[in-house]
Each structure stands twice: as structure tokens, then as C-alpha cells.
Amino acid sequence: MPDQLPQSSGQLTSPHRELLGRHKAVLPSWLTLYYDEPLELVSGQGRHVVDGEGNRYLDFFGGILTTSAGHNVPEVVEAIREQAGRMLHSSTLYLIRPMIELAERIAQLSTIPDAKVFFVNSGTEAVETALMLSCTARSSNQVLAVRHSYHGRSYGTMSVTGNRAWSASSLSPFAVSYVQSGYRLRSPFGPLTDRELTQACVRDLREVIETTTAGDVACLIAEPIQGVGGFVVPPDGFFGAMKEVLDEYGILFVSDEVQTGWGRTGDHFWGFQAHDVLPDLATFAKGLGNGLAIGGVVGRGDLVDSVGANSISTFGGNPLAASGALANLDYLLRHDLQGNALKVGSFLLHELGTRCAALGVVAEVRGRGLMVGVELVERGTIAPNRPAARQVLEFCRQQGLLIGTGGLHGNVLRIAPAMSVTMEEAVEAVEILVHSLQTADRASPLKGAP
């Protein structure tokens, strides 16, 4: 591998240049694109994708943790093809067999007693539904959310997102108060032990309820591991301790499992299971459909039934998406992709943590299962280093590896391949990542140096 990052030519080759021009002409300027030279992905197989100019990449971001089983999985493709040959759509005004079968599976897997399920089309819609159910049941528009969080791009979900980079407006349908997330690096609670940190955040939760709310709060919504926030992993038991306080006030707990569900964390099928807690509602999307547009809410039957008005979902749980999701869920369970996520994820965390320990540009390697975050800083400080993250993103692409970024300051590398990823692919990715980080470390000036 070269010692220095290849320099961009400043010119896109024709297919991507032409498509980028069309994109800019008709799509919003705020629609984020990766890379100095954005690319189109046109095909995929397993954990590999091919762009519009024929370049092949190892995909370690999976459509933002969405292609959970991998690209072009035959069992999933065949289920979609078979259903498409019969019927694409009927709406929830009619019985939909695959939707009912999928709901039965998810209700059972949720471990929530007497659970019911409502299907939508995305994680954003799922969170909107969970907030609507919670606020209806509690007759309150007060919501607790978590700092550094991300819950969607709609008006309602944006208002419970604790990340300024993704909050386009301060206007909100909810009265929102934010509590601690368990993030350590720049937190005043950082030096504490896991137990002390959890206790401090629980005390803060109680203080927030007593001083910033009118008391009758609807719910606390939280990601067990923050995705866009940079794969922030609170101590095990963190949200279980939080829920003890919530229960005192009758406040519901909503676990946002859009990124942590379906075994991706390796240790557990759901992210909330690391916290000795059972949520009242859990949201899901992304990895369930392996790329199909499907999401939903699973929770206590009385809460899901609490809406007093008529309602439907035109596309939620449609026959095509439900059939594909059923096939994907069967594939995940039959091939024990949760076990694979634990094995390969442990390898990634260990190798990156060990081999990057001496790099001044790397402040922390963290995560669980196949949610691995690498936070980059200016050497000699803990100041966020977003330029280095962008540099590593570009260099990995040039070496045939696609990853993501995140964090409050955009300075965290996010590594999240399909749960079917092989150990050989993980070894290849580590080599590219370590070399990229070493190059970024050499290019980053040491702050405070003469």
C-alpha cells in the first residue's frame, strides 16, 4: 500500500460526473453524499458491491446497517420475486398473510408479554409511531430523550434527536428534556467507573424530571447503542437502572432498536437485553428488510391498542416487504448470524484496539458486535478531528473498502458490515483501516508541539 494518501484528480470520470450533475439539479442540497467524488452503487454480492464505473468494494457499512444478511441473498431474492409475481400491494384494509406471520415472529422474539406489532416503512416512521402511542397512553406531550442521539429526519423525530448536526429546527411538537447517554470521552462523568457513571446518570435523570418537566412525562426514548452518535456504548445495566426511576413516575421506556436489533450486537438479539430491562415499546427497521422499506413498533398490547381513532397503513407491512423480511429473518436465525456478529465483531474490536493504541489520532475504539466505532482526535488532545475522519473515509474507498462516519462532530469512523461477513473479509478490512489510520496519524500535526 502507498505511504501517502493518493491525491484526488479533481475530476470525476464521466458516468459519475454526469449523474452527480443530475442529482444536484433535482435533489435537495442538504441530501448528504459521501466522498469528494460521489459514486453510484449498481450491484452487490455478499459483502461486495460494484459502482457505476466497474470498481469493486468490500462493503463495511451495509447501506447504514441495513443489508444485514448481505447483498443478493438467494433466499431473500426468491421470496421477493415469488411474492411480486402474485401481488405487490393490498393495504391493511385487507388481511395480509405475510404481515401477520411476520408480526407473530417479531412478537415472540421481542420477549415482551402479550406483544402486538404495527408496521410502517422506515425507522423514522417507527419512532413517530412509538411517540404517538406513548403520548396517547400518557395524555402528555412531554418526552425525555438522550444526548448525542438520532431518531429520524421527520419533524417529530428530529425534535427528540440530541445531535445539533441533525436538528434543522428548534420547533417541536413535544416538550423535550435531554438526559445523559453514557458517553465518556468528553463527559464530566468520563473518569468514573461503570457503576459510578451509571449512578451519576441516574441521579441526573431524576434531577431532569424534577426540574425541567411538569411531572407527567410520556416516555424516555433511547438507543441502546447510539448509531449516528458514533456507536456510543453505555455500561451494561445502564438503562435498567434508568427504568427504575422511570417506573417511579409512571414514565414509559421506548427502546430504539433500528440499528441494534436482529442480533447485530452479537451478545444479544436486541440491544435492550444488555441492560436487564424490558421496554414498553421497541422500534425496528433497517436490518429486518435487508434493504426493503419496512419498519415498525412492537410492544405491550395495551399500549399498541391505545389509539382511539381509526387508522391504516397504506404501505406498512405490504405483502412484498413482509415476504422479503420474513425470508431475511429466517436467514438470520437459521445461519446464526448473531453468533457470527459476536465472533467477527470481537475480532474487529480487538485488532483495531490493539493495533491503533499507539496512534495519537485515535482516541477510542469502541462498540459491540458489528457496530465498531473509531473516534479520531487532533494528536495530543481530545479535540474532534473531522478532517482526519474524512481523509480515512476517502483513503479506504481508494483501497476498496466502504465505511461510514458519525458522532456529534463527524469525527467517528463507523464500521458495520453485513452480519454474514467472513473472518477473511474482516482481516482484509482491518489491514486497510489500520494503514489508513496510520497515514492519517502521520499527516495530523501534534498540537502543542514546537
C-alpha positions in Angstrom: 0.0 0.0 0.0 1.2 3.5 -0.7 2.7 5.6 2.2 0.7 8.6 1.4 -2.9 9.1 0.5 -3.5 9.3 -3.2 -4.4 12.8 -4.3 -7.7 13.4 -5.9 -7.5 14.4 -9.6 -10.3 16.9 -9.0 -12.1 15.3 -12.0 -14.9 12.7 -11.9 -14.9 10.1 -14.6 -17.9 10.6 -17.0 -20.7 8.3 -15.6 -20.4 9.6 -12.0 -19.8 13.2 -13.1 -22.9 13.1 -15.3 -25.1 11.5 -12.6 -23.9 13.9 -9.9 -24.9 16.9 -12.0 -28.4 15.5 -12.5 -28.5 14.8 -8.7 -27.7 18.4 -7.8 -30.2 19.7 -10.3 -33.3 18.0 -8.9 -32.5 16.8 -5.3 -32.1 18.9 -2.1 -28.6 20.4 -1.4 -28.9 19.1 2.2 -29.1 15.4 0.9 -25.7 14.2 2.2 -23.3 12.4 -0.2 -20.2 10.7 0.8 -16.8 11.3 -0.8 -15.2 14.2 -2.8 -16.2 12.2 -5.9 -19.6 10.6 -5.1 -20.2 7.2 -6.5 -23.2 5.1 -7.6 -23.6 1.5 -6.4 -25.2 -0.7 -9.1 -24.8 -4.3 -7.9 -23.7 -6.4 -5.0 -23.0 -9.9 -3.9 -22.5 -11.0 -0.3 -20.4 -8.2 1.3 -19.1 -6.8 -2.0 -20.6 -4.0 -4.2 -19.7 -2.6 -7.6 -20.0 1.0 -8.6 -21.2 2.6 -11.8 -17.7 2.6 -13.3 -17.0 -1.1 -12.5 -15.0 -0.6 -9.4 -15.4 -3.3 -6.7 -15.5 -2.6 -3.0 -15.8 -4.5 0.3 -18.9 -3.0 1.9 -18.4 -2.4 5.6 -21.3 0.0 6.1 -24.2 -2.0 4.5 -26.5 0.8 3.5 -26.2 2.3 7.0 -26.5 -1.1 8.9 -29.4 -2.2 6.6 -28.1 -5.1 4.5 -28.0 -7.4 7.5 -27.7 -10.7 5.6 -25.7 -9.3 2.7 -26.3 -8.3 -0.9 -28.2 -10.5 -3.3 -29.0 -13.3 -0.8 -30.8 -16.0 -2.9 -33.4 -17.0 -0.3 -34.4 -13.4 0.2 -34.4 -12.5 -3.6 -36.5 -15.6 -4.4 -39.1 -14.7 -1.7 -39.4 -11.2 -3.1 -39.6 -12.5 -6.7 -42.3 -15.0 -5.8 -44.4 -12.5 -4.0 -44.0 -9.9 -6.7 -45.3 -12.4 -9.2 -48.5 -12.7 -7.2 -49.3 -9.3 -5.8 -47.4 -6.2 -4.7 -49.9 -4.4 -2.7 -53.3 -4.6 -1.0 -53.2 -2.2 2.1 -54.1 -3.0 5.7 -57.8 -2.8 4.9 -57.4 -6.4 4.0 -55.8 -9.4 5.7 -52.2 -9.8 4.7 -50.8 -13.2 5.5 -47.1 -12.5 5.3 -47.6 -9.4 7.5 -49.4 -11.5 10.1 -46.8 -14.2 10.0 -44.0 -11.6 10.4 -45.8 -9.9 13.3 -46.2 -13.3 15.1 -42.4 -13.9 14.8 -41.5 -10.5 16.0 -43.9 -10.5 18.9 -42.4 -13.8 20.0 -38.8 -12.7 19.5 -39.4 -9.4 21.4 -39.8 -11.2 24.8 -42.5 -8.6 25.6 -45.5 -10.4 27.1 -48.7 -10.2 25.0 -46.9 -8.1 22.5 -48.5 -6.6 19.4 -46.8 -5.2 16.3 -47.6 -2.3 13.9 -45.7 -2.0 10.6 -44.5 1.2 8.8 -41.9 1.9 6.2 -38.9 3.3 8.0 -37.2 3.9 11.3 -38.3 7.5 11.3 -42.0 6.3 11.0 -41.4 3.7 13.6 -40.2 6.3 16.1 -43.1 8.6 15.2 -45.5 5.8 16.0 -43.8 5.0 19.3 -44.0 8.6 20.3 -47.7 8.8 19.3 -48.5 5.7 21.3 -46.7 6.8 24.4 -48.1 10.3 24.3 -51.6 9.0 23.7 -51.4 6.5 26.5 -50.0 9.0 29.0 -52.0 12.0 27.8 -48.8 14.0 27.7 -46.5 15.6 25.1 -43.5 15.6 27.4 -40.7 13.3 26.3 -37.2 12.5 27.7 -34.5 11.9 25.1 -30.8 11.2 25.3 -27.9 13.5 24.4 -25.9 12.5 21.2 -29.0 10.6 19.9 -30.5 10.3 16.5 -34.1 9.1 15.8 -35.0 10.3 12.3 -35.4 13.1 9.9 -39.1 14.0 10.3 -40.5 16.9 12.3 -41.3 14.8 15.3 -38.3 12.6 15.4 -35.9 15.5 14.8 -37.2 17.1 18.0 -36.1 14.1 20.1 -32.7 14.0 18.4 -29.9 15.1 20.7 -27.4 16.0 18.0 -27.3 19.5 16.6 -25.9 18.4 13.3 -29.1 16.6 12.5 -31.6 19.0 14.1 -32.7 21.5 11.5 -35.2 23.4 13.7 -35.8 24.0 17.4 -39.6 23.9 16.8 -41.2 20.8 18.1 -44.5 19.1 18.8 -43.0 17.8 22.0 -41.6 19.3 25.2 -38.3 17.5 25.3 -35.7 17.2 28.1 -32.4 15.5 27.5 -30.6 13.1 29.8 -27.1 11.7 29.8 -26.1 9.0 27.3 -23.2 7.2 29.0 -20.7 8.6 26.5 -17.4 9.0 28.2 -14.7 10.8 26.2 -15.8 14.4 26.7 -18.2 13.8 29.5 -17.7 15.2 33.0 -18.5 11.6 34.1 -15.8 10.1 31.9 -13.3 9.2 34.7 -15.9 7.3 36.7 -16.2 3.5 36.9 -19.1 1.9 35.0 -21.1 1.7 38.3 -20.3 5.2 39.3 -21.1 6.6 35.8 -24.5 4.8 35.8 -25.3 6.1 39.3 -24.4 9.6 38.3 -26.6 9.5 35.2 -29.5 8.0 37.1 -29.2 10.9 39.6 -29.2 13.3 36.7 -32.3 11.7 35.2 -34.2 12.2 38.4 -33.0 15.8 38.5 -34.1 16.4 35.0 -37.6 15.0 35.7 -37.9 17.1 38.8 -36.6 20.4 37.4 -37.3 20.5 33.7 -40.7 18.8 33.3 -44.2 19.1 34.7 -44.0 15.6 36.0 -46.4 13.7 33.8 -43.8 12.7 31.2 -44.9 10.3 28.4 -41.7 8.3 27.8 -37.9 8.1 27.6 -36.7 7.1 24.2 -33.2 5.8 23.8 -30.9 3.8 21.5 -29.1 1.0 23.5 -26.1 1.8 21.3 -26.2 5.2 19.6 -25.7 4.8 15.8 -25.3 8.3 14.2 -24.0 9.4 17.6 -20.8 7.3 16.9 -21.6 3.9 18.3 -21.7 5.1 21.9 -22.0 2.1 24.2 -23.2 2.8 27.8 -22.3 0.4 30.6 -24.3 -2.8 30.8 -27.3 -2.3 33.0 -27.4 1.5 32.3 -31.0 1.6 31.0 -32.2 -0.9 33.6 -31.1 1.5 36.3 -32.7 4.3 34.4 -36.0 2.4 34.2 -36.2 2.0 37.9 -36.6 5.8 38.1 -39.0 5.9 35.2 -41.2 3.3 36.9 -41.5 5.6 40.0 -43.0 8.3 37.8 -45.0 6.0 35.5 -42.9 7.0 32.5 -42.7 4.6 29.6 -39.4 3.3 28.2 -39.0 3.1 24.4 -36.0 1.3 23.1 -35.0 2.4 19.6 -33.7 -0.8 18.1 -33.5 0.5 14.5 -29.7 -0.2 14.4 -29.2 -2.6 17.3 -31.9 -5.2 16.5 -31.8 -8.7 14.9 -28.6 -9.8 16.7 -26.2 -7.2 15.3 -24.7 -6.5 18.8 -23.6 -10.2 19.0 -24.2 -10.7 22.7 -28.0 -10.2 22.4 -30.8 -10.3 19.8 -32.0 -6.8 21.0 -29.8 -4.0 22.3 -32.0 -3.6 25.4 -31.1 -7.1 26.6 -27.7 -5.8 27.7 -29.4 -3.7 30.3 -31.6 -6.2 32.3 -34.7 -4.2 31.1 -37.9 -4.9 29.2 -39.1 -1.9 27.2 -42.7 -0.9 27.0 -42.2 -0.3 23.2 -39.4 -1.1 20.8 -38.9 0.4 17.4 -37.3 -1.5 14.5 -36.4 -1.1 10.8 -33.2 -1.3 8.7 -31.8 -4.8 9.1 -35.2 -6.5 9.2 -35.8 -6.0 5.5 -32.2 -6.3 4.3 -32.8 -3.3 2.1 -36.6 -3.4 1.7 -38.6 -0.5 3.1 -40.1 -1.9 6.3 -40.1 -0.8 10.0 -42.4 -1.0 12.9 -43.1 -1.0 16.6 -43.5 -3.9 18.9 -44.7 -3.5 22.5 -47.3 -4.1 25.2 -50.6 -4.9 23.6 -52.5 -2.4 25.7 -50.1 0.4 24.5 -50.3 -0.6 20.9 -54.1 -0.7 21.2 -54.3 2.7 23.0 -55.2 4.7 19.8 -58.9 5.5 19.9 -59.3 6.7 16.3 -59.4 4.8 13.1 -56.1 4.2 11.3 -54.5 2.3 8.5 -51.0 2.0 6.9 -51.2 2.1 3.2 -47.7 0.6 2.6 -46.7 -0.6 6.1 -46.4 -4.4 6.2 -47.3 -4.7 2.5 -47.1 -8.2 1.0 -43.8 -7.6 -0.9 -41.9 -6.1 2.1 -43.3 -8.5 4.6 -42.4 -11.6 2.5 -38.9 -10.4 1.9 -38.5 -9.5 5.6 -39.8 -13.0 6.7 -37.2 -14.6 4.4 -34.5 -12.4 5.7 -35.4 -13.0 9.4 -35.4 -16.8 8.7 -32.0 -16.5 7.1 -30.6 -14.5 10.0 -31.8 -17.1 12.5 -31.1 -20.2 10.5 -27.5 -19.2 9.9 -26.9 -17.9 13.4 -25.7 -14.5 12.1 -25.9 -13.2 15.7 -23.2 -15.7 16.7 -21.1 -14.6 13.6 -21.6 -10.9 14.6 -20.2 -11.7 18.1 -17.2 -13.7 16.6 -16.2 -11.3 13.9 -17.1 -8.2 15.8 -14.9 -9.3 18.7 -12.0 -9.7 16.3 -12.5 -6.3 14.7 -12.6 -4.6 18.1 -9.6 -6.4 19.4 -7.4 -5.9 16.3 -8.3 -2.3 15.8 -8.0 -1.5 19.5 -4.6 -3.2 19.8 -3.0 -2.0 16.5 -4.3 1.6 16.8 -3.4 2.1 20.5 -0.2 4.0 19.8 -1.8 6.3 17.2 -2.3 9.8 18.6 -5.1 10.5 16.1 -7.2 7.6 17.6 -8.8 8.5 21.0 -11.0 5.4 21.3 -12.1 2.2 19.6 -15.5 1.1 21.0 -18.5 -0.8 20.1 -20.2 -4.2 20.4 -20.7 -6.9 17.8 -20.7 -5.5 14.3 -21.1 -1.9 15.5 -17.5 -0.7 15.7 -16.6 3.0 16.2 -13.2 4.7 16.0 -13.1 8.2 17.3 -10.5 10.5 15.8 -8.9 13.5 17.6 -6.2 16.0 17.0 -3.0 14.5 18.2 -2.1 15.5 21.7 -5.7 16.5 22.6 -9.2 15.1 22.7 -10.4 17.8 20.2 -12.6 16.2 17.5 -10.7 15.7 14.2 -13.3 15.6 11.4 -10.8 16.2 8.6 -9.0 13.1 9.6 -12.2 11.1 9.6 -13.0 12.3 6.1 -9.4 11.6 5.0 -9.7 8.0 6.2 -13.1 7.6 4.6 -11.6 8.6 1.2 -8.5 6.5 1.6 -10.5 3.4 2.5 -12.6 3.9 -0.6 -9.5 4.2 -2.8 -8.2 0.9 -1.3 -11.6 -0.8 -2.0 -13.3 -0.5 1.4 -16.5 1.4 2.2 -17.2 2.5 5.8 -19.2 5.3 7.4 -18.8 8.3 9.7 -20.8 9.7 12.6 -20.5 11.2 16.0 -21.6 14.7 17.2 -18.7 16.2 15.3 -18.5 13.8 12.4 -15.2 12.5 13.7 -16.1 8.9 14.3 -15.5 6.1 11.8 -18.4 3.6 11.8 -17.7 0.0 10.7 -20.8 -2.1 10.4 -20.6 -4.9 7.7 -23.4 -7.4 7.0 -23.8 -9.9 9.7 -22.7 -12.6 7.3 -19.2 -11.1 7.0 -16.4 -13.7 6.9 -13.3 -13.6 9.0 -11.2 -13.3 5.8 -13.1 -10.2 4.9 -12.6 -8.8 8.4 -8.8 -9.3 8.1 -8.8 -7.5 4.8 -10.8 -4.6 6.2 -8.5 -4.3 9.2 -5.4 -4.0 7.1 -6.9 -1.2 5.0 -8.3 0.6 8.1 -5.0 0.4 10.1 -3.0 1.6 7.2 -5.4 4.4 6.6 -5.3 5.4 10.2 -1.5 5.3 10.3 -1.4 7.6 7.3 -3.9 10.0 8.9 -1.8 9.9 12.1 1.4 10.9 10.2 -0.5 13.7 8.4 -2.0 15.1 11.6 0.1 17.8 13.4 0.8 17.3 17.1 -1.0 20.0 18.9 1.3 21.9 21.3 4.4 20.7 19.6 7.1 23.4 19.0 
